[in-house]
Amino acid sequence: MKFQVLPSLAVSLTALCLLLPGTRAARADGLISPVATVHIAVPIAESQAQLADQLRAQGFAHVVMSSTYPSPANPHPEGNASLTSHPEQTPVHAGWNGVAVKDGQTFQVYAEF
């Protein structure tokens, strides 16, 4: 009786394996989503407060700059008040500097020198 179950199990597993490649990949509303970014060319001596003003002039709102880059230990430094409290004293650094919102979408802000 065990031998009769094995062929039907093998057929079932084969059918399942054939169907899996036809499944849909994760979409933007699923596990993987694209990240909106904005790249801003800035002078080297500019402060994060000046960068925030530049973004606001381009129609961005809720601009939050951070003095540190995201890391696995701190993936959202823009949420830490101690890292965002003095943008006027923090120089813009190459790469990620914070987040800003435009038309309801959150953008990651990257500075380029």
Number of C-alpha atoms within 10 A of each C-alpha: 5 6 7 8 9 11 11 11 11 11 11 12 12 11 11 11 11 11 10 9 9 8 8 7 10 10 10 10 8 8 8 10 10 8 11 12 14 15 13 15 11 17 12 13 10 15 19 25 19 16 24 24 14 14 20 16 10 10 11 20 18 13 21 22 26 25 22 17 16 15 9 6 7 12 10 15 22 21 15 11 11 11 16 19 14 15 19 15 12 18 17 27 20 13 15 21 24 25 25 22 19 15 8 9 10 18 18 18 23 18 20 14 11
